[in-house]
Amino acid sequence: MNVFRRAATIAASASLAVAAPAFAQSYPMVPGDYVSVTMISIDDGHGLDYAQFLAGMWKDQEEFAKSQGWISSYEIMANVDKRPGEPDIYLVTHMKSIPDAAEIARRDAVVSARNKMTDAQMEASSGDRAKYRHVMGSMLLQEMKFK
């Protein structure tokens, strides 16, 4: 009985190995850029506070990342018809690839040196915004392009 089961498993595996390349050739899409989406809720009365942060420090950081080739573009999307429990805005960043841990650490060091801020200062700055800005979550998506 084991011989029959093993033969069936080998036959099934072989058919998948042949089918996978054929499926890949017929699939009408290819992977594209990655898109990071961060969902932000802003307390009433603090829209201007957060808009000033976005137009200043956040935009500067995104432009720097773009100049380094770390991202290809970024945008802010407002949730015009917000329903209960949904974010006010989405911060969207497009990138060609996802860096590994060593590259993330290297980039963090570059940004810290550029900002002339210690990790503690950067944390404190983020903590100040956390009084009225709430990160509701994030998503990492990948664009799918037609062949």
Buried (B, 14 or more C-beta within 10 A) or exposed (E): EEEEEEEEEEEEEEEEEEEEEEEEEEEEEEEEBBBBBBBBBBEEEBBEBBBEBBEEEBEEBBEBBBEEEBBEEBEBEEBEEEEEEEBBBBBBBBBEEEEEEEEEEEBEEBBBEEBEBEEEEBEEBEEEBEEBBBBEEEEEEEEEEEE
